[in-house]
Amino acid sequence: MFEKIKLWRKKKSSSNLRERIEMIKKREIPAHVAVIMDGNGRWARKRNLPRIAGHKEGMMVVRKISRIAGELGIKTLTLYAFSTENWKRPKTEVDFLMKLPQDYLNDYLPELIEENVQVRMMGSKQNLPKHTLNALEKAIQETKNNNGLILNFALNYGSRTEIIEAVKHIIRDSRDGKIGEDGLNEEIFSQYLMSNNLPDPDLLIRTSGEIRLSNFMLWQLAYTEFWFTDVLWPDFNEQFFLDAIEEFQKRQRRFGGV
């Protein structure tokens, strides 16, 4: 009897989710959604589990959110997976985090290919373990011709470093006569960033109750809509993601105008 009730509730929940998705799709959908996935460690601590258990659980959420983002017609989903500051964490935790892309892509690459997802990476390859790079490069290569959702992992990424490297590149190009002072504007500067082939995010989501950017896409988020939630990333699900999209759809984006 209880199994039948559980099955009925699951079907009802799935039906409600489908109806909600269809309603949302009738309104403006953000083209690019960026997510700061925060709270894995606190999720684990609340359950007296090691921090790596929270990271493992968080990996499962990546699959759920990328699938619903594709269903909604979102063009790009950028996930802040590992920052340049995260190297300060204990070695055992860093080693586990470096293994997660390999585990995720090994498990779900066939599904990503089937769902027409294109995998990309934004960040420095320097210091990344070979097994992490190999998994990412394989996924990027095997999905490069897909034209559905762009699943963009910000890995070993820091926005201040990104901006400094862009400035250095501009200085070199200026010395070589490739660009002049009058030729530099916001559009040109953006082309020197790691996100040069992507539009700026329309919506930023951060979980776990923290209200800061943590060195994430500082230039690109100038006119992005922010949505913060107390929900820890491992507890984040499709319904919360839809909450964020619905809130975005209520906002009036004037980009400095009236």
Stockholm file with secondary structure:
# STOCKHOLM 1.0

chainA/1-258         MFEKIKLWRKKKSSSNLRERIEMIKKREIPAHVAVIMDGNGRWARKRNLPRIAGHKEGMMVVRKISRIAGELGIKTLTLYAFSTENWKRPKTEVDFLMKLPQDYLNDYLPELIEENVQVRMMGSKQNLPKHTLNALEKAIQETKNNNGLILNFALNYGSRTEIIEAVKHIIRDSRDGKIGEDGLNEEIFSQYLMSNNLPDPDLLIRTSGEIRLSNFMLWQLAYTEFWFTDVLWPDFNEQFFLDAIEEFQKRQRRFGGV
#=GR chainA/1-258 SS CHHHHHHHHHHHHHHHHHHHHHHHTTSCCCSEEEEECCCHHHHHHHTTCCHHHHHHHHHHHHHHHHHHHHHHTCSEEEEEEEEGGGGGSCHHHHHHHHHHHHHHHHHHHHHHHHTTCEEEEESCCTTCCHHHHHHHHHHHHHHTTCCSCEEEEEEEECHHHHHHHHHHHHHHHHHTTSCCGGGCCHHHHHTTSTTTTSCCCSEEEECTTCCSCCSSSTTTTTTCEEEECSSCGGGCCHHHHHHHHHHHHHCCCCTTCC
#=GC SS_cons         CHHHHHHHHHHHHHHHHHHHHHHHTTSCCCSEEEEECCCHHHHHHHTTCCHHHHHHHHHHHHHHHHHHHHHHTCSEEEEEEEEGGGGGSCHHHHHHHHHHHHHHHHHHHHHHHHTTCEEEEESCCTTCCHHHHHHHHHHHHHHTTCCSCEEEEEEEECHHHHHHHHHHHHHHHHHTTSCCGGGCCHHHHHTTSTTTTSCCCSEEEECTTCCSCCSSSTTTTTTCEEEECSSCGGGCCHHHHHHHHHHHHHCCCCTTCC
//
